[in-house]
């Protein structure tokens, strides 16, 4: 008996009341988690991620406890109603076990005839396993001329390297998607009886990222040929050489995603690293780009807008967040009204998502523009009623100072109401930061940007990053440079990848 079970009441009614109370708490936690997920993107996403992690752990513990409490003593057991579960994925391999009775009736000895089958499926897990692929190349000698014939050695992603493409892809995905540092991976592989030093895997990561760099360049080219790009950045700790301390670098993300306008153009994300946040970096990243840049109010973009070839589109999610924080902290009725007005704008967007740009623009002009004009007048009037240095005044000033950029989406159906596409792309960086703490150098930041670009673009195109990188690493070493676009995520058939992953 454990302490947990020793403390349980013996009375069945009291036990049922305890289970009911825990179910209520579980539902409450699920509601809180759902609300936090809806506001998870943005500058405070790391704080929300921490809250979500804690709530998820609490929910997990309650659900485990409920499962234990919900099992009544054997004497009180009753037939449980059948549980309706989602069918298990059809693509998983099936291992069939037939539990056949004897052919004679245990009661009278008569012959039994088949009436049908009861089928129940159980989801099982087979641990990941290593295998050794041995390449044997026979040498053949000619009896006439003594010439020797042998098939050339198959290409490897890393020349004379030990790792096959699947293992390389697994190390990259574990590090940059599942956020497992190399030393943790080394410990996991040791449990399988395979010794892989962290330094060895570090060499693999460096060689693989170098090999993949031309493909990352093609991704950048695809993103920057769009007429609208989402942009954002996030800090990342970088080990300062010779100091034993960390400095703050930046990872920049640039996203092309035209799916909300009904376009079939593939979505993609390109990441770039810089050692600081100077405006010269985004200016270099966006050199040659012309169109609309949807971003936050970072001052480093100002010179880009001043040149006239790039137009600013601001983010309503940023403006909304300032009112949301005030409403949450102060229960402000003014902030509540601002949230309600912004919510009406988002309701229109939900209705027109996926429609062509001209239709989106027409609906926005007819329905959103009048709401925006009323909102603008309300903000200006409200501002006169507030102290100039109050937090509410600050939120209103933020919106009014960017009003032209905030309302540009109404005049162009290709523009989104917010910059959430870029903020979603940065989520994986925020999650990784909590595990690997820092990257080892500026070169490490550039490698991270390269792999984040590939796996992020794979996910935007509904591909399994592990299968995608395996497919690419099997081929890219010998692939013709003028055909490299064949290896971009949207040019690879998903069934092919599913087969390779299996």
Secondary structure by P-SEA (a helix, b strand, c coil): cccccccccccaaaaaaaaaaaaaaaaaaaaaaaaaaaaccccaaaaaaaaaaaaaaaaaaaaaaaaaaaccccccccccccccccccccccbbbbbbbcccccccccccbbbbcbbbbbbbbbbbccbbbbbbbbbbbbbbccccbbbbccccccccccccccaaaaaaaaaaaccccccaaaaaaaaaaacccccaaaaaaaaaaaaaaaaaaaaaaaaaaaaccbbbbbbbbbbbbcccccbbbbbbbbbbbbbccccccccccbbbbbbbccccaaaaaaaaccccccccccccccaaaaaaaccbbbbbbaaaaaaaaaaaaaacccaaaaaaaaaaaaaaaaaaaaccccaaaaaaaaaacaaaaaaaaaaaaaaaaaacccccaaaaaaaaaaaaccccccccccccccccaaaaaaaaaaaaaaaaaccccccaaaaaaaaaaaaaaaaaaaacccaaaaaaaaaacccccccccccccccccccaaaaaaaac
